Amino acid sequence: MADENSTGGRALLRREDGDGIATLLLDRPEAYNALSVGLMEALLAELERIAGDAGTQVVVIAGAGRGFCAGHDLRELRANPDHGFYQHVFGLCSRLMQRIVTLPKPVIARVHGVATAAGCQLVASCDLAVAAEGARFAVPGVNIGLFCSTPMVALSRAVGRKAAMEMLLTGDMVDAARARELGLVNRVVPEAALAQEARALAAQVASKSPLVLAIGKEAFHRQVEMDLAAAYGYASEVMARNMMARDAGIGIDALLSRTRPEWCGR
C-alpha cells in the first residue's frame, strides 16, 4: 500500500502487511528520510488507520536507503522562514510522536544508518527498537544553533537524564552498542539480520492478546508519569479490570492446562 502523500508521483511512505504486522517504510532515501511535512502527515494518517485496524497488532517503522531518518527537513524549514510555519511543523511532529505513544499497538523502530535529531526522537518514541551494528544516533541541533528541544522530550523519557543531557549538549554521535547501554534501543544485530530480527520480535509480540497489549501499553505510559503510590493504585485497578477480561481467563486456563491460548480479543 502506498500513501497518497507523494513527491513527483512517488509515495513518501509505504506500508506492507503480513501476519498481523504492519511495516511502515519512510521512503525519502535521497534526503535520508527527513521528516518533511508531507512525510509526517503521511505517517500520522497511516497510524490513525492502523489504530482502528483489527488485523494489525504490531507496527514496525523503518527507513529506505542508507539510513533510518536524519530528522526534520532543514531545506524545507529554511525555505519557509515564518514563525507560523515553524509552529505548524513542530506541532505536527509533536502530535506524531504522541500518537506513537498513544497508539493501542506496540511500535518497533528498525534502525540502520543514522537516526539523528527528530529521527532519534522517532526511535525514542517507539516502544521497542532494533538497531543494526553500524547504526548511529545523535541529537546534534546544538551544532547548528538549533537546540533539539522537541527530540529532548522523547529522549529524556527513554534514557537517563545525564546521558540525555550529554547527547543534547555535545551533539556527539552515539554508536549502536552505546545506544543499547543507554536504553535507547533493545537489540543490536548485524545489518544483514536487521529485518529478520525486527520481524521476529514483532511476531513474538503479535502472538499475544491484542487486548492485553493495548491495556499494557496504555498503563505503562500512564504510570511512569505518576508518583509511586499513585502508580500502584492505578496499576492495581488496571490489573483488576484486566482479570475480568475473557482473554485473561483464556490465558490462565491455558497455562494451567498446558495448552496454547486462542485469544478472543475481549
C-alpha positions as CSV (number, residue, x, y, z in Angstrom):
1,M,0.0,0.0,0.0
2,A,1.3,3.5,-0.8
3,D,0.1,6.6,0.9
4,E,-1.3,9.4,-1.2
5,N,1.3,11.9,0.1
6,S,4.0,11.9,-2.5
7,T,6.7,13.8,-4.4
8,G,6.8,13.6,-8.1
9,G,4.3,10.8,-8.1
10,R,6.3,8.6,-5.6
11,A,4.8,7.8,-2.2
12,L,6.7,9.2,0.8
13,L,5.6,6.3,2.9
14,R,5.0,2.7,2.0
15,R,3.1,0.1,4.0
16,E,3.4,-3.7,3.9
17,D,1.2,-6.0,5.9
18,G,1.6,-9.7,6.9
19,D,0.8,-11.9,9.9
20,G,-0.6,-9.0,12.0
21,I,2.4,-6.8,11.4
22,A,2.3,-3.5,9.5
23,T,5.7,-2.3,8.3
24,L,5.8,1.4,7.6
25,L,8.8,2.4,5.4
26,L,9.9,6.0,5.3
27,D,10.6,6.5,1.6
28,R,12.7,9.6,1.0
29,P,16.1,7.9,0.6
30,E,17.5,10.9,-1.3
31,A,17.0,13.0,1.9
32,Y,17.9,10.3,4.4
33,N,14.1,10.1,5.1
34,A,14.0,13.6,6.5
35,L,10.6,14.3,8.2
36,S,9.1,16.8,5.8
37,V,5.6,18.0,6.4
38,G,4.3,15.6,3.8
39,L,6.0,12.6,5.3
40,M,4.9,13.4,8.8
41,E,1.3,13.8,7.6
42,A,1.5,10.5,5.8
43,L,2.9,8.7,8.8
44,L,0.3,10.2,11.1
45,A,-2.5,9.3,8.8
46,E,-1.3,5.7,8.5
47,L,-1.1,5.4,12.3
48,E,-4.7,6.6,12.5
49,R,-5.8,3.9,10.1
50,I,-3.8,1.3,12.0
51,A,-5.4,2.4,15.3
52,G,-8.8,1.1,14.0
53,D,-7.4,-1.9,12.1
54,A,-8.2,-5.1,14.0
55,G,-6.0,-7.1,11.7
56,T,-2.8,-5.2,12.7
57,Q,-1.3,-6.0,16.1
58,V,2.2,-4.6,15.8
59,V,3.8,-1.8,13.8
60,V,7.4,-1.6,12.5
61,I,8.8,1.7,11.4
62,A,11.8,1.5,9.1
63,G,13.7,3.7,6.6
64,A,14.6,3.2,2.9
65,G,18.0,3.8,1.5
66,R,21.2,4.4,3.5
67,G,19.7,5.5,6.8
68,F,16.7,5.5,9.1
69,C,15.9,9.2,9.4
70,A,18.0,12.3,9.6
71,G,15.5,14.5,11.4
72,H,13.5,17.4,10.1
73,D,13.8,18.6,6.5
74,L,16.2,21.6,7.0
75,R,15.8,22.7,3.4
76,E,12.0,22.9,3.9
77,L,12.4,24.8,7.1
78,R,14.8,27.3,5.5
79,A,12.6,27.8,2.5
80,N,9.7,28.9,4.8
81,P,11.2,31.4,7.3
82,D,7.9,32.1,9.1
83,H,7.1,31.6,12.8
84,G,3.7,30.3,12.0
85,F,5.1,27.6,9.7
86,Y,7.7,26.6,12.3
87,Q,4.9,26.2,14.9
88,H,3.0,24.1,12.4
89,V,6.0,21.8,11.7
90,F,7.0,21.2,15.3
91,G,3.3,21.0,16.4
92,L,2.8,18.3,13.7
93,C,5.9,16.5,14.8
94,S,4.7,16.5,18.5
95,R,1.3,15.1,17.5
96,L,3.0,12.4,15.5
97,M,5.3,11.3,18.4
98,Q,2.4,11.4,20.9
99,R,0.3,9.3,18.5
100,I,3.0,6.6,18.5
101,V,2.9,6.6,22.3
102,T,-0.9,6.5,22.5
103,L,-1.4,4.0,19.6
104,P,-3.0,0.9,21.1
105,K,-0.5,-1.3,19.3
106,P,3.2,-1.7,20.1
107,V,5.5,0.2,17.7
108,I,9.1,-1.1,16.9
109,A,11.8,1.0,15.3
110,R,14.0,-0.8,12.8
111,V,17.1,1.3,12.6
112,H,20.1,1.3,10.2
113,G,22.5,4.1,9.3
114,V,21.8,7.3,11.1
115,A,18.9,8.3,13.3
116,T,19.5,12.0,14.2
117,A,17.6,14.9,15.7
118,A,13.8,14.1,15.1
119,G,15.0,10.7,13.7
120,C,16.4,9.9,17.1
121,Q,13.2,11.3,18.6
122,L,11.3,8.8,16.5
123,V,13.3,5.9,17.8
124,A,12.9,7.1,21.4
125,S,9.2,7.5,20.9
126,C,8.8,3.9,19.7
127,D,8.0,1.2,22.3
128,L,10.9,-1.0,21.2
129,A,13.9,-0.6,18.8
130,V,16.2,-3.0,17.0
131,A,19.4,-1.5,15.5
132,A,22.0,-2.6,13.1
133,E,25.5,-2.7,14.4
134,G,26.5,0.2,12.3
135,A,23.6,2.5,13.3
136,R,24.4,5.8,14.9
137,F,22.3,8.2,17.0
138,A,22.5,11.9,17.8
139,V,20.6,15.0,18.7
140,P,23.1,17.4,17.1
141,G,21.0,20.5,16.8
142,V,23.4,22.3,19.2
143,N,26.0,22.2,16.4
144,I,23.9,24.3,14.1
145,G,22.4,26.8,16.5
146,L,19.1,24.9,17.0
147,F,18.8,23.0,20.3
148,C,16.9,19.7,19.9
149,S,14.1,20.7,22.2
150,T,11.4,18.5,20.9
151,P,13.6,15.5,20.5
152,M,14.7,16.1,24.1
153,V,11.2,15.3,25.3
154,A,11.3,11.7,23.9
155,L,15.0,11.2,24.6
156,S,14.8,12.2,28.2
157,R,12.0,9.7,28.7
158,A,13.9,6.9,27.1
159,V,17.4,7.2,28.7
160,G,18.8,8.6,31.9
161,R,19.0,12.4,32.4
162,K,22.8,12.6,32.4
163,A,23.0,10.6,29.2
164,A,20.3,12.6,27.6
165,M,22.0,15.9,28.6
166,E,25.3,14.8,27.3
167,M,23.9,13.9,23.9
168,L,21.9,17.2,23.8
169,L,24.8,19.5,24.9
170,T,27.6,17.9,22.8
171,G,25.7,16.8,19.7
172,D,28.0,13.8,19.5
173,M,27.1,10.6,17.7
174,V,26.4,7.5,19.8
175,D,27.0,4.1,18.3
176,A,24.6,1.2,18.5
177,A,26.3,-0.5,21.3
178,R,26.3,2.6,23.4
179,A,22.7,3.3,22.5
180,R,21.8,-0.2,23.8
181,E,23.7,0.5,27.1
182,L,21.7,3.7,27.5
183,G,18.4,2.0,26.9
184,L,17.6,3.8,23.6
185,V,17.5,0.5,21.7
186,N,16.7,-3.0,22.8
187,R,18.8,-5.2,20.4
188,V,21.8,-4.7,18.2
189,V,22.3,-7.1,15.3
190,P,24.4,-7.4,12.1
191,E,22.8,-5.2,9.4
192,A,22.2,-8.3,7.3
193,A,20.0,-9.7,10.0
194,L,18.2,-6.5,10.9
195,A,14.9,-7.0,9.0
196,Q,14.7,-10.6,10.2
197,E,15.4,-9.8,13.8
198,A,12.9,-6.9,13.9
199,R,10.3,-9.2,12.2
200,A,10.9,-12.0,14.7
201,L,10.5,-9.5,17.6
202,A,7.3,-8.1,16.1
203,A,5.9,-11.7,15.5
204,Q,6.6,-12.6,19.1
205,V,4.7,-9.5,20.4
206,A,1.9,-10.1,17.9
207,S,1.3,-13.6,19.3
208,K,0.0,-12.0,22.5
209,S,-3.6,-10.9,23.1
210,P,-4.2,-7.7,21.3
211,L,-6.5,-6.6,24.1
212,V,-3.7,-7.1,26.7
213,L,-1.1,-5.4,24.5
214,A,-3.4,-2.3,24.4
215,I,-4.1,-2.4,28.1
216,G,-0.4,-2.8,29.0
217,K,0.9,-0.1,26.7
218,E,-1.5,2.5,27.9
219,A,-0.9,1.5,31.5
220,F,2.9,1.7,31.1
221,H,2.9,5.2,29.7
222,R,0.4,6.5,32.2
223,Q,2.0,5.1,35.3
224,V,5.5,6.4,34.6
225,E,4.3,9.9,34.9
226,M,2.8,9.2,38.4
227,D,4.4,9.1,41.9
228,L,4.9,5.7,43.4
229,A,1.7,5.4,45.4
230,A,-0.5,6.7,42.6
231,A,1.2,4.4,40.1
232,Y,0.5,1.3,42.3
233,G,-3.1,2.5,42.9
234,Y,-3.6,2.9,39.2
235,A,-1.9,-0.3,38.2
236,S,-3.9,-2.3,40.8
237,E,-7.1,-1.1,39.2
238,V,-5.8,-1.9,35.7
239,M,-4.9,-5.5,36.9
240,A,-8.4,-5.9,38.4
241,R,-10.1,-4.8,35.2
242,N,-7.7,-6.9,33.1
243,M,-8.6,-10.0,35.2
244,M,-12.3,-9.5,34.2
245,A,-11.4,-9.8,30.5
246,R,-12.1,-13.0,28.7
247,D,-8.5,-13.2,27.4
248,A,-7.2,-13.3,31.0
249,G,-9.4,-16.3,31.7
250,I,-8.3,-17.9,28.4
251,G,-4.7,-17.4,29.1
252,I,-4.7,-18.6,32.7
253,D,-6.7,-21.7,31.9
254,A,-4.3,-22.4,29.0
255,L,-1.4,-22.1,31.4
256,L,-3.0,-24.4,33.9
257,S,-3.9,-27.0,31.3
258,R,-0.6,-26.6,29.4
259,T,-2.3,-25.7,26.2
260,R,-1.9,-22.9,23.7
261,P,-4.2,-19.9,24.3
262,E,-6.6,-18.8,21.5
263,W,-7.2,-15.2,22.1
264,C,-10.6,-13.7,21.5
265,G,-9.5,-10.0,21.9
266,R,-12.0,-9.3,24.7
